[in-house]
Amino acid sequence: MRILSGIQPSGKLHIGNYFGMMRPALELAQKGNAFYFIADYHSLTSVSDAAELRANVLDVALDFLACGLDPKQTVFYRQSDVPQVTELAWILACVTPMPMLENAVSYKDKLAAGLKPNVGLFTYPVLQAADILIVQGERVPVGKDQKQHIEITRDIASAFNRQFGEVFVIPEAVIKAEVATLPGTDGRKMSKSYGNTIEIFGDSTKKKVMGIVTDSQPVEAPKKDLDKNIPLQFLKVFAPAKAQEVEAKLAAGGYGYGEAKKELLAALLEYFAPYRQKRAELAQNRDYVEQVLRDGALRANAVVDVTMKKVREAVGLR
């Protein structure tokens, strides 16, 4: 089974990235041939500073390696080190219906969030399809919010195969429903574009956790609507026993949201402590990190070249 997934270096990775994509992807890598990449082409839709982009790429590489990615087992690479993906994106764009992209929920959400409606943002799903199809990905671990993009990839691959022959494997999304989409500190989807994230390795964890939005029920009152309580939702994802304890205290009354946030903070710091130590060690050996990405690119290109030979022959290119 070949597994493919990628993540944008558009800012510091947050716990929504980790629980929604990284952890499921790292677990799935144990079950097949995994290709995981840093999507620096994709990030050009939102990052326009060259130095910032390079720094972000390194941060993502450090984060993945610190959180347990094994570069001997997993092909780990920069998207831009496989430039054939942009060629495939153009070829796929020629079989992609405009209405399919116009109806993409992610595109509409980003416009609503104030992002400029450039062509790169509009055709994002086509480049994403190229990322998956160029390595013949069979399984794609994603958050629930990315499910539609995988459906678009399937439609594009099917359209190409009907027109030019059976070239591409039709991929399937792998979604863990219980960690599909974590809320941000303000209750909306956790997203860098909303500024409501809690970074995995940032120094602002305490400030962000204690700033989580809650309702105005008094400390002494038994808390209601606990399924909407953000600290509790977080705890249920990675500390279920602690979540049950906190939920019982909130339901009984006499226990405030401030206490719940402190328990969440302590649980987060404990959970990520070994990853923080590993990341600090890796940060002192950046040559190793760069070598990991170069080696991953060589391995990825060996697979990509085979796919692109088939694609070019199928469509009539030399």
Buried (B, 14 or more C-beta within 10 A) or exposed (E): EBBBBBBBBBBBBBBBBBBBBBBBBBEBBEEEBBBBBBBBBBBBBBBEEEEBBEEBBBBBBBBBBBBBBEBEEBBBBBBBBBEBBEBBBEBBBEBBEEEBBEEBEBBEBBEEEEBEEEEBBBBBBBBBBBBBBBBBBBBBBBBBBBBBBBEBBBBBBEBBBEEBEEBBBBBEBBBBEEBBBBBBBBBEBBBBBEEBBBBBBEEEBBEBBBEBEBEEBEEEEEBEEBEEBBBBBBBBBBBEEBBEEBBEBBEEBEBBBEBBBBBBBEBBEEEBEEBEEBBEEBBEEEEEBEEBBEBBBEBBBEBBEEBBEBBBEBBEEE
